[in-house]
Amino acid sequence: MTRPPADIVCLGETMAVIGPADGRPLAAARHLALGIGGAESNVACAVAGLGHRAAWAGHVGDDPFGTRIRTELAARGVDIGAVTVDPDRPTGLYAKDPGPAGTRTHYYRRHSAATRMGPGLAAHPALRAARIVHLTGITAALSDSCAALLDALVVRRAAPGPLISFDINHRPALWRDGPRRAAPTLLALARAADVVFTGRDEAEALWGTARPEDIRDLLAPAPLVVVKDAEHGATAYSTREGTAFVPARRLRVVEPVGAGDAFAAGYLAGLLEERAPVARLRLGHLAAAAALRTSADLPTLPPRTELDPWLTLDDAAWSAPDDQH
């Protein structure tokens, strides 16, 4: 039986993830846990967990890590029909190293299977049939062919039809020429997208622009810009709907990795559901909170029966401490 088209296709690199099973520093660990992680597939998993049809498109190696990625994504309800298995290059890998100052990550992804992605992938039928195609700035830094793929999808619109969602997701270590190349490349992609996500801090680091409203002006003519400001909240600027701000929920943070991806997934799920701007931002915060409460890259989201009542609370109830709910 033919599966219906995905509501959202998320395209990028997914890697195997290893980290100490007991949370100790990597150099002192005796046992390692194996998982998977990638900004775009994180979004796909969270959108699927929120009840929508999600697909992930990308390349993996013909190795056990690639098999693990495909198996786990499929188990989480993500369509993997647009995944290519490369017989010659390996699946990327990164290691998580917990420490007193936070968790460091060590990447082993140069010449990975994903670096071979190129403009030809833009012609895949899954992308053209989706309502949203979600991409990040990480892909633009992986290789020249990956940068060309993003240019084809975002700027030249090689897959006409879907909304293009773009998360800046600046990873300085991936850019060979540092900010001299990253800043103009990411700016051009953001301005050409339909929906843009950026952190206030990364916008300041890239372009020296710190105020959310100045970031909105910088990224024009993008019609919908969402600026995340860590524990303070997030603001959505829409040329059609105006401005909406929602403060973040107050909670104890276990690990911040993956929270931005979860936020984007929640917001995009709200967009698919045609919810009001405030409800979309709240769903983003609720999904991010699930990620912040765990050290896993792929958190298990609460059921919609638990999340949806939060979307209709008045502002005072939303902002109240957790022990008052």
Secondary structure, DSSP 8 states (H G I E B T S, - for coil): ------SEEEES--EEEEEETTS--GGG-S-EEEEEE-HHHHHHHHHHHTTS-EEEEEEEESSHHHHHHHHHHHHTTEE-TTEEEESSS---EEEEE--TT--EEEEE-TT-GGGG--GGGGG-HHHHH-SEEEEEHHHHHH-HHHHHHHIIIIIS-SS-SSEEEEE----GGG-TTTHHHHHHHHHHHHHH-SEEEEEHHHHHHHHS--SHHHHHHHHTT-SEEEEEEGGGEEEEEETTTEEEEEE------S--TTHHHHHHHHHHHHHHTT--HHHHHHHHHHHHHHHHT-S-SS-----HHHHGGGGG--HHHHHS-GGG-
